[in-house]
Amino acid sequence: MQECLAQRVVAVVGVSENREKFGWKVYVNLKSQGYEVLPVNANYEELEGEKCYPSVTELPTEVGLIVTVVPPRSTRRVVREGLEAGFRRYWMQPGSEDEEAVREIEAAGGVAVLDCIMVRG
């Protein structure tokens, strides 16, 4: 967990411009704590004036942690694409957890955390 929290560049997959959704709340919470946060959602070109990435395959390599705020089946796809792109640290928000994705992360030598990052970060 500490290894993940020590990363300064974080991508939030499932970010939303709807301020009532957890995708927005996680994004804003991490930014307020000083993280550089990159939004990922194929439905937006930008969010709050920042480039919004369509998928993890488009992220810059300096991203140290990928936070998922999507349904479990989407988490599985995000993890597979992310592992192929070289990302090894994942934080699955409650409701986003997928055991198959966790096994794939661990098999690749990565780290998976299943918890609410807003109470840990």
N, C-alpha and C positions, 0 to 999 in steps of 0.2 A: 504494500500500500504506500509506504513512504517513498519508494522508488518512483511510483506514478505521480505522487503529489509534488515531487521535486522537479518534474518537467515544467518548463516555463512556456512552451508552445503547445497548446492543446486544441484539438479539433472537436467540435460538438456536432455529431451526426444526428439529424432530426430536429435541428434548430427551427424555431417558428417565430414569425413576427407577431403571433397572437400572444399577448402578454399574460394570458391566463394559462397557457400551456407550459409544461415543464421544460420543453425544448428552449423556450425563451428564458425561463427562470434560471436554468443551469447556465446558459450562455452569459447572462447578465451577472450572475453570482460570481462566476470565475473571473470575468473581466474586472469586477469590483475588488477582487483579491490580487490583482496585478498580473494575472496570466495574460499572455497574448493568445486570444481565442479566435480560431478560424471557424466560421459557420459552414456547415455542410448540409445542403438540401437542394435537390434538383429542381424544386419548384420556384426558387428565387435566384435572380442574377446577383442581387446584393441585399444586404441587411444592414440597416442603420449606416448606410454609406460605405460599407465594407464589402469586398468581393465575397460572394457566397459560392462555394465550390459545389459542383454537381455530384461528386462522389469522392470517396477516399483515394481513388486512383489519380485524381487531379491535384492532391495536396502536395505542398512542398515537402522535401525530405526532412526538414528540421522539426517537423511535428514529433513530439515525444510521447504524446498520449492521445488516444482516441476515446472519446466518451460517447456512448450510444444512448439515445433517448428515442428509440424506435421499437416496434414490435419484435418479439424474438425471431421470427422468420427473417426479418430484415437485418437483425443483428448478425445472423448466420452469414448472410451475403456480404455484409460490411466487413466482417472478420476475414472471410475468404479473400476478398479483394484486397484488404489491408495487408494481410500476410504476404500475398503475392507482391505487393508494392514495397514490402520490407518493414512494415510497422509491427512492433512486438508488444506494445503496452495498450491494454484496453480496460476501460472502466464502464461496466454495464449498470445503468441506473435501474432502480426497481421497476419491474414490468418489461424490461428490455433483456433480461437474462436468458441465455440459451446454453444448455449444458453441452450440446454438440459443439458449439462455437468455443466454449471453454476448453474442451478436450483438444480441439484443433490448435488453439493458442498454446496450450501447454506442450503439445507434441512438437511445436515449432520452436520451443524454448522461450516462449513469451510469458507475459504476466497478465492475468485476468483478475479484476477486482469486481465483486458483485456487492454494491452498497450505494448509498446516496452520497454523491460527492459533495453536495452542499453542506452536509453536516461534518464532513471529514476535511474538506479543503480549507 
